[in-house]
Amino acid sequence: VTTEIVGDITKEMTKDIVGGKLPYTVLGALLLVFVSNQWSRALVYYINNFNIPVSPEAAHLYANIDIGYNTEQYSILASVGFTSAFALASLFAGEVVAKYDRGKINSVAALSWSAALALGSLATTFPQLLLSRAAMGLAMAATTPASYTLLAEVTPPQLIATANSIFSSGIYIGGGLASLSILLDEQIGWRGAGLAVAGIGAAAAAVSGLILRDPREISRRLAETEGGG
């Protein structure tokens, strides 16, 4: 079987797997994961408040009052505690994306950062919370390269710019949802808000796991099967 035939079979198999709705179903799944990514990442900015007196009610609403850390510690939590881990993982993200199934990378990453967020929402000390932020940074690094390269393969050339633009909107959708999480915080507290966002991330991981298939992995399997035959 020639490379061209394998490519044609790959396209047909991929089309069947996602119910004949390429590229929109794949784009929707990737966008859902990316929104979760940005929502989870930015939530920390809205569950801290250093301008109100300490009280049981304030501790229910704000992590800094509940756990007891200062503005300097918060600056580490919100910035370098996340970005250093993210930057380190990004050095290896390209190689990981090149070698492994990009659909699974998205699903596993979303599940991992959701688990880290959930653990952070249960933290009782600052080091525990900082560790959860670092774990989120590690988990989130491969999402963007995996998503853009997957979109490029399953999207018709004339729609790639549109698909990338829609996917990129996840930054603002997720950031907007994070800011609206203030309302969630007021109802169920900072811990409840974190667990809720983590639950949504886990759901996004499940949806992407059901939908996303990597055409490159299908091609590899076809080639291996043909070579073995």
Rosetta silent file (secondary structure, phi, psi, omega in degrees, C-alpha in Angstrom):
SEQUENCE: VTTEIVGDITKEMTKDIVGGKLPYTVLGALLLVFVSNQWSRALVYYINNFNIPVSPEAAHLYANIDIGYNTEQYSILASVGFTSAFALASLFAGEVVAKYDRGKINSVAALSWSAALALGSLATTFPQLLLSRAAMGLAMAATTPASYTLLAEVTPPQLIATANSIFSSGIYIGGGLASLSILLDEQIGWRGAGLAVAGIGAAAAAVSGLILRDPREISRRLAETEGGG
SCORE:     score description
SCORE:     0.000 S_00000001
   1 L     0.000  130.494 -178.376    0.000    0.000    0.000 S_00000001
   2 L   -77.380  166.609  178.026    1.457    3.370   -0.971 S_00000001
   3 H   -60.270  -37.072 -178.716    1.765    6.382    1.336 S_00000001
   4 H   -64.088  -40.693  179.816   -1.011    8.097   -0.615 S_00000001
   5 H   -67.487  -42.373  177.242   -3.426    5.223   -0.008 S_00000001
   6 H   -59.019  -40.521  178.541   -2.529    5.084    3.677 S_00000001
   7 H   -62.768  -41.469  178.840   -3.220    8.833    3.862 S_00000001
   8 H   -64.012  -43.578  178.706   -6.618    8.387    2.211 S_00000001
   9 H   -62.074  -40.976  179.072   -7.547    5.583    4.602 S_00000001
  10 H   -57.948  -45.831 -179.292   -6.418    7.743    7.529 S_00000001
  11 H   -61.410  -43.197 -178.821   -8.709   10.561    6.443 S_00000001
  12 H   -66.953  -42.003  179.102  -11.673    8.220    6.116 S_00000001
  13 H   -63.672  -43.832  179.599  -11.025    6.526    9.453 S_00000001
  14 H   -62.503  -40.760  179.315  -10.647    9.860   11.214 S_00000001
  15 H   -62.752  -41.696  178.711  -13.854   11.091    9.620 S_00000001
  16 H   -65.810  -41.152 -176.899  -15.723    8.002   10.822 S_00000001
  17 H   -60.554  -41.289 -177.005  -14.295    8.241   14.338 S_00000001
  18 L   -96.417   18.213  174.145  -15.571   11.775   14.930 S_00000001
  19 L    74.320   24.428  176.921  -18.944   11.169   13.304 S_00000001
  20 L    70.275   25.333 -176.059  -18.200   12.926    9.994 S_00000001
  21 L  -117.117   20.824  174.806  -18.037   16.374   11.578 S_00000001
  22 L   -64.554  144.020   -1.056  -14.443   17.378   10.982 S_00000001
  23 L   -93.648    3.001 -167.996  -13.080   19.871   11.690 S_00000001
  24 H   -70.842  -36.756  178.667  -15.796   21.378   13.880 S_00000001
  25 H   -67.187  -44.219  177.376  -16.176   18.559   16.392 S_00000001
  26 H   -62.379  -45.744  178.821  -12.418   18.341   16.904 S_00000001
  27 H   -59.325  -41.607  179.054  -12.181   22.126   17.162 S_00000001
  28 H   -63.292  -41.444  179.152  -14.955   22.168   19.743 S_00000001
  29 H   -66.145  -43.278  178.864  -13.233   19.530   21.870 S_00000001
  30 H   -64.860  -39.631  178.715   -9.889   21.325   21.701 S_00000001
  31 H   -64.812  -41.250  178.669  -11.520   24.644   22.541 S_00000001
  32 H   -58.760  -44.782  178.916  -13.289   23.115   25.532 S_00000001
  33 H   -64.916  -40.983 -178.214   -9.978   21.831   26.900 S_00000001
  34 H   -68.271  -37.429  175.395   -8.262   25.171   26.264 S_00000001
  35 H   -61.835  -43.794  175.972  -11.011   27.110   28.027 S_00000001
  36 H   -59.367  -42.059  178.451  -10.580   24.799   31.016 S_00000001
  37 H   -54.941  -54.005 -175.395   -6.836   25.421   30.813 S_00000001
  38 H   -71.295  -35.263  178.120   -7.203   29.194   30.988 S_00000001
  39 H   -64.656  -47.241 -179.787  -10.014   29.138   33.551 S_00000001
  40 H   -64.024  -40.753 -178.351   -8.053   26.898   35.893 S_00000001
  41 H   -64.695  -42.013 -173.039   -4.887   28.943   35.439 S_00000001
  42 H   -89.585   -8.341 -176.453   -6.501   32.330   36.144 S_00000001
  43 H   -57.082  -35.640 -175.813   -8.800   31.292   38.990 S_00000001
  44 H   -57.916  -27.988 -177.899   -6.150   32.084   41.612 S_00000001
  45 H   -69.382  -18.036 -172.478   -6.427   35.812   40.837 S_00000001
  46 H  -113.028    4.166  179.559  -10.026   35.908   42.026 S_00000001
  47 L  -117.618   21.979  175.709   -9.922   33.843   45.205 S_00000001
  48 L  -129.627  142.814  179.489   -7.526   36.083   47.102 S_00000001
  49 L  -152.449  118.062 -178.059   -8.253   39.387   48.822 S_00000001
  50 L  -104.571   13.054 -174.576   -5.822   41.309   51.014 S_00000001
  51 L  -113.599   12.863  179.119   -8.090   44.292   51.629 S_00000001
  52 L  -126.009  154.739 -179.689  -10.641   42.903   54.074 S_00000001
  53 L   -67.212  153.284  176.537  -10.413   42.048   57.785 S_00000001
  54 L   -70.975  132.034  178.455   -9.838   38.469   58.881 S_00000001
  55 L  -161.729  163.005  176.675  -13.054   36.677   59.807 S_00000001
  56 H   -58.540  -37.824  179.525  -14.620   33.234   59.418 S_00000001
  57 H   -66.244  -41.505  179.530  -16.698   34.544   56.520 S_00000001
  58 H   -66.801  -37.285  178.748  -13.623   35.982   54.803 S_00000001
  59 H   -64.504  -31.902  177.552  -11.727   32.720   55.312 S_00000001
  60 H   -68.524  -31.935 -174.354  -14.542   30.897   53.547 S_00000001
  61 H   -91.236  -31.224 -169.079  -14.257   33.209   50.562 S_00000001
  62 L  -128.760  132.004 -175.239  -10.526   33.814   50.205 S_00000001
  63 H   -65.001  -39.520 -176.863   -7.597   31.416   50.188 S_00000001
  64 H   -63.360  -34.570  179.012   -5.046   33.846   51.634 S_00000001
  65 H   -78.086  -38.993 -179.519   -7.154   34.398   54.741 S_00000001
  66 H   -65.676  -49.218 -176.802   -8.088   30.749   55.113 S_00000001
  67 H   -85.497  -33.771  175.947   -4.547   29.377   54.720 S_00000001
  68 H    91.815   59.373  174.926   -2.757   32.433   56.051 S_00000001
  69 L  -124.969  160.011 -173.504   -0.191   33.720   53.555 S_00000001
  70 L   -98.617 -176.862 -176.135    0.955   37.244   52.756 S_00000001
  71 H   -66.740  -34.136  178.588    1.214   39.312   49.575 S_00000001
  72 H   -65.285  -42.343  177.863    4.798   38.238   48.913 S_00000001
  73 H   -66.635  -37.374  177.717    3.798   34.588   49.048 S_00000001
  74 H   -62.526  -39.472 -179.933    0.799   35.310   46.847 S_00000001
  75 H   -62.404  -35.288  175.738    3.063   36.891   44.221 S_00000001
  76 H   -68.651  -43.454 -179.054    5.054   33.660   44.104 S_00000001
  77 H   -61.097  -43.717 -173.726    1.876   31.607   43.897 S_00000001
  78 H   -82.695  -16.754 -175.379    0.366   33.668   41.090 S_00000001
  79 L  -122.626  -91.178 -170.474    3.511   34.068   39.015 S_00000001
  80 H   -63.475  -28.845  178.004    6.805   32.210   39.326 S_00000001
  81 H   -61.688  -30.655  176.885    5.287   29.244   41.159 S_00000001
  82 H   -93.761  -50.268 -170.412    3.311   28.496   38.017 S_00000001
  83 H   -68.005  -31.791  179.050    5.407   29.974   35.221 S_00000001
  84 H   -65.455  -42.926  177.875    8.700   28.368   36.212 S_00000001
  85 H   -67.503  -40.202  179.060    7.139   24.898   36.054 S_00000001
  86 H   -62.572  -45.755 -178.871    5.313   25.789   32.828 S_00000001
  87 H   -64.388  -40.757  179.078    8.505   27.100   31.202 S_00000001
  88 H   -62.953  -46.683 -179.742   10.483   24.027   32.241 S_00000001
  89 H   -66.657  -30.882 -179.326    7.864   21.647   30.866 S_00000001
  90 H   -64.307  -27.217  178.721    7.602   23.695   27.668 S_00000001
  91 H   -62.448  -27.631 -177.270   11.227   22.841   26.861 S_00000001
  92 H  -108.590   -5.843 -174.518   10.174   19.212   26.431 S_00000001
  93 H   -62.516  -41.080 -178.957    6.598   19.731   25.219 S_00000001
  94 H   -60.623  -42.434  179.493    7.517   19.799   21.531 S_00000001
  95 H   -66.048  -39.894  178.370    9.310   16.470   21.724 S_00000001
  96 H   -62.872  -45.056 -179.222    6.411   14.909   23.633 S_00000001
  97 H   -64.549  -35.478 -179.575    3.906   16.189   21.076 S_00000001
  98 H   -70.039  -26.152 -173.324    6.040   14.889   18.215 S_00000001
  99 H   -98.761  -29.426 -168.650    6.223   11.377   19.677 S_00000001
 100 L  -118.906  168.553 -177.874    2.856   10.684   21.268 S_00000001
 101 L   -63.121  118.051 -175.134   -0.865   10.772   20.510 S_00000001
 102 H   -72.024  -27.606  174.088   -1.956   14.414   20.602 S_00000001
 103 H   -65.551  -45.041  179.084   -5.540   13.576   21.444 S_00000001
 104 H   -67.477  -34.806  177.787   -4.422   11.633   24.492 S_00000001
 105 H   -59.005  -45.520  178.848   -1.976   14.398   25.440 S_00000001
 106 H   -62.288  -44.833 -176.934   -4.858   16.870   25.627 S_00000001
 107 H   -66.955  -47.111 -179.253   -7.051   14.530   27.642 S_00000001
 108 H   -65.602  -39.994  179.066   -4.344   13.457   30.097 S_00000001
 109 H   -62.468  -45.625 -179.728   -3.135   17.037   30.527 S_00000001
 110 H   -62.795  -41.144  178.038   -6.652   18.317   31.273 S_00000001
 111 H   -65.179  -37.421 -177.708   -7.248   15.547   33.776 S_00000001
 112 H   -69.034  -46.635 -179.593   -3.862   16.244   35.400 S_00000001
 113 H   -71.397  -27.147  175.638   -4.303   19.983   35.863 S_00000001
 114 H   -68.683  -40.388  176.275   -7.849   19.437   37.098 S_00000001
 115 H   -63.839  -41.111  178.852   -6.559   16.978   39.699 S_00000001
 116 H   -64.091  -40.878  178.209   -3.872   19.487   40.717 S_00000001
 117 H   -64.849  -41.039  178.398   -6.487   22.237   41.047 S_00000001
 118 H   -62.773  -42.949  178.581   -8.711   19.977   43.133 S_00000001
 119 H   -65.206  -39.385  176.730   -5.817   19.123   45.448 S_00000001
 120 H   -63.731  -33.193  178.949   -4.949   22.797   45.741 S_00000001
 121 H   -71.878  -14.944  177.220   -8.543   23.525   46.690 S_00000001
 122 L  -103.361    2.228 -175.831   -8.147   21.095   49.580 S_00000001
 123 L   -64.711  148.620  176.905   -4.786   22.500   50.703 S_00000001
 124 L  -119.870   -6.285  177.614   -4.293   23.577   54.304 S_00000001
 125 L  -132.848  158.907  178.615   -0.773   25.035   53.987 S_00000001
 126 H   -63.024  -44.328  178.041    0.938   27.416   51.564 S_00000001
 127 H   -57.309  -36.698  177.517    3.509   24.823   50.371 S_00000001
 128 H   -64.015  -42.831  179.935    0.674   22.467   49.441 S_00000001
 129 H   -66.484  -41.172  178.933   -1.032   25.210   47.456 S_00000001
 130 H   -64.337  -40.134  178.399    2.231   26.196   45.758 S_00000001
 131 H   -62.892  -38.389  179.108    2.920   22.581   44.818 S_00000001
 132 H   -66.772  -36.439  177.008   -0.494   22.302   43.206 S_00000001
 133 H   -65.431  -42.059  178.345    0.192   25.437   41.136 S_00000001
 134 H   -63.298  -40.721  178.200    3.509   24.014   39.965 S_00000001
 135 H   -63.032  -37.903  176.018    1.806   20.753   39.019 S_00000001
 136 H   -62.194  -43.103  179.145   -0.733   22.725   36.993 S_00000001
 137 H   -60.239  -42.738  177.920    2.088   24.477   35.154 S_00000001
 138 H   -61.992  -42.789 -175.522    3.699   21.162   34.271 S_00000001
 139 H   -71.034  -29.627 -172.879    0.406   19.704   33.041 S_00000001
 140 H   -85.657  -11.824 -169.660   -0.586   22.686   30.896 S_00000001
 141 L   -64.567  -34.490 -173.547    2.601   23.082   28.873 S_00000001
 142 L   -89.106   -8.361 -173.839    1.855   20.606   26.060 S_00000001
 143 H   -60.393  -49.472 -174.871   -1.751   21.607   25.394 S_00000001
 144 H   -65.832  -50.732  178.478   -1.125   24.441   22.941 S_00000001
 145 H   -62.325  -36.140  178.044    1.451   22.739   20.659 S_00000001
 146 H   -64.553  -40.967 -176.389   -0.591   19.544   20.630 S_00000001
 147 H   -70.986  -46.680 -178.149   -3.759   21.424   19.732 S_00000001
 148 H   -64.489  -40.871 -179.895   -2.360   23.658   17.000 S_00000001
 149 H   -70.163  -35.377  177.186   -0.566   20.837   15.211 S_00000001
 150 H   -67.376  -42.819  177.624   -3.622   18.588   15.428 S_00000001
 151 H   -59.806  -39.981 -178.222   -5.857   21.345   14.071 S_00000001
 152 H   -62.635  -29.367 -177.934   -3.475   21.898   11.179 S_00000001
 153 H   -85.507  -26.830 -175.300   -3.829   18.263   10.110 S_00000001
 154 H  -106.568    0.579 -178.020   -7.600   17.917   10.331 S_00000001
 155 L  -106.441  133.393  174.749   -8.668   21.336    9.046 S_00000001
 156 L   -56.473  143.407 -175.536   -9.061   22.179    5.339 S_00000001
 157 H   -51.251  -38.495 -176.910   -6.389   24.734    4.304 S_00000001
 158 H   -72.821   -9.162 -178.482   -8.941   27.456    3.668 S_00000001
 159 H  -113.619    1.329 -176.175  -10.269   27.124    7.234 S_00000001
 160 H   -62.566  -44.361 -179.932   -7.026   26.900    9.196 S_00000001
 161 H   -61.384  -41.854  178.420   -6.906   30.619   10.021 S_00000001
 162 H   -64.878  -44.785  179.663  -10.518   30.536   11.186 S_00000001
 163 H   -61.299  -43.566  179.582   -9.952   27.404   13.251 S_00000001
 164 H   -65.027  -36.971  179.120   -6.858   28.889   14.914 S_00000001
 165 H   -65.967  -42.808  178.704   -8.723   32.105   15.684 S_00000001
 166 H   -64.424  -44.179  178.590  -11.601   30.234   17.281 S_00000001
 167 H   -60.765  -43.888 -178.693   -9.218   28.085   19.299 S_00000001
 168 H   -63.545  -24.407  178.978   -7.264   31.147   20.472 S_00000001
 169 L   -63.094  -15.826  177.789  -10.477   32.707   21.779 S_00000001
 170 H   -58.945  -28.354  177.299  -10.230   30.162   24.594 S_00000001
 171 H   -58.932  -45.448 -174.878   -7.742   32.498   26.303 S_00000001
 172 H   -82.368  -33.779  176.099  -10.402   35.172   26.686 S_00000001
 173 H   -64.786  -48.005  179.408  -13.322   32.844   27.321 S_00000001
 174 H   -63.810  -41.583  177.343  -11.399   31.073   30.079 S_00000001
 175 H   -63.900  -39.277  177.764  -10.166   34.349   31.539 S_00000001
 176 H   -65.069  -41.447  177.928  -13.683   35.745   31.504 S_00000001
 177 H   -64.969  -35.765  177.605  -15.059   32.681   33.238 S_00000001
 178 H   -62.426  -41.750  178.928  -12.315   32.972   35.861 S_00000001
 179 H   -67.227  -35.584  177.508  -13.398   36.528   36.636 S_00000001
 180 H   -71.516  -13.252  178.503  -17.015   35.415   36.854 S_00000001
 181 H   -65.807  -12.978  171.628  -15.906   32.800   39.368 S_00000001
 182 H   -55.925  -39.690  178.982  -16.179   35.576   41.948 S_00000001
 183 H   -66.369  -38.659  177.123  -19.905   34.876   41.832 S_00000001
 184 H   -66.336  -40.946  178.399  -19.240   31.181   42.354 S_00000001
 185 H   -59.222  -41.728 -179.361  -16.910   32.008   45.222 S_00000001
 186 H   -64.492  -26.182 -177.747  -19.632   34.032   46.919 S_00000001
 187 H   -89.904  -40.587 -172.696  -21.961   31.056   46.819 S_00000001
 188 H  -127.999    7.668  177.001  -19.720   28.113   47.722 S_00000001
 189 H    82.157  169.296 -175.884  -16.436   29.634   48.887 S_00000001
 190 H   -67.151  -35.871  178.940  -12.969   29.512   47.369 S_00000001
 191 H   -67.959  -44.419  178.312  -12.557   25.791   47.961 S_00000001
 192 H   -62.510  -39.505  178.500  -15.904   24.986   46.410 S_00000001
 193 H   -63.204  -43.641  178.715  -15.147   27.215   43.432 S_00000001
 194 H   -62.681  -41.779  179.380  -11.832   25.454   42.861 S_00000001
 195 H   -67.300  -36.085  178.691  -13.422   22.035   43.066 S_00000001
 196 H   -65.359  -45.468  179.116  -16.179   23.093   40.677 S_00000001
 197 H   -65.624  -37.395  176.399  -13.705   24.367   38.081 S_00000001
 198 H   -63.600  -39.591  177.794  -11.647   21.196   38.517 S_00000001
 199 H   -63.215  -39.915  177.009  -14.766   19.129   37.918 S_00000001
 200 H   -65.017  -38.457  176.839  -15.466   21.018   34.705 S_00000001
 201 H   -63.856  -40.277  177.524  -11.877   20.381   33.633 S_00000001
 202 H   -64.282  -37.894  176.833  -12.265   16.673   34.295 S_00000001
 203 H   -65.178  -39.698  177.042  -15.437   16.691   32.191 S_00000001
 204 H   -62.404  -39.155  177.464  -13.537   18.450   29.396 S_00000001
 205 H   -62.197  -41.703 -179.849  -10.875   15.741   29.622 S_00000001
 206 H   -65.950  -43.720  179.434  -13.535   13.050   29.290 S_00000001
 207 H   -62.443  -46.340 -179.521  -15.176   14.720   26.297 S_00000001
 208 H   -64.899  -34.925  177.897  -11.862   15.202   24.520 S_00000001
 209 H   -63.855  -32.192  179.041  -10.923   11.598   25.251 S_00000001
 210 H   -78.660  -29.911 -172.126  -14.084   10.415   23.500 S_00000001
 211 H   -98.127  -46.469 -168.807  -13.734   12.712   20.497 S_00000001
 212 L   -76.017  130.055  172.443  -10.094   13.373   19.723 S_00000001
 213 L  -133.002  140.525 -176.766   -8.124   10.951   17.582 S_00000001
 214 L   -93.423  114.021  179.767   -4.689   11.682   16.162 S_00000001
 215 H   -56.728  -33.316  179.490   -4.481   11.036   12.398 S_00000001
 216 H   -63.129  -39.168  178.971   -0.735   10.564   12.740 S_00000001
 217 H   -69.848  -35.989  177.054   -1.244    7.687   15.171 S_00000001
 218 H   -64.571  -41.362  177.916   -3.805    6.095   12.862 S_00000001
 219 H   -61.627  -40.990  179.682   -1.301    6.321    9.992 S_00000001
 220 H   -62.879  -42.921 -179.181    1.356    4.667   12.135 S_00000001
 221 H   -65.251  -40.951  178.288   -0.941    1.805   13.034 S_00000001
 222 H   -62.327  -43.893 -179.580   -1.940    1.312    9.403 S_00000001
 223 H   -64.800  -39.545  178.875    1.679    1.319    8.311 S_00000001
 224 H   -66.332  -40.118  179.242    2.624   -1.162   11.031 S_00000001
 225 H   -64.321  -43.418  179.660   -0.273   -3.422   10.101 S_00000001
 226 H   -66.779  -39.155  179.436    0.645   -3.321    6.437 S_00000001
 227 H   -66.644  -34.791  179.131    4.301   -3.900    7.231 S_00000001
 228 H   -74.251  -24.575 -178.493    3.444   -6.880    9.387 S_00000001
 229 L   -84.187    0.000    0.000    1.243   -8.306    6.697 S_00000001
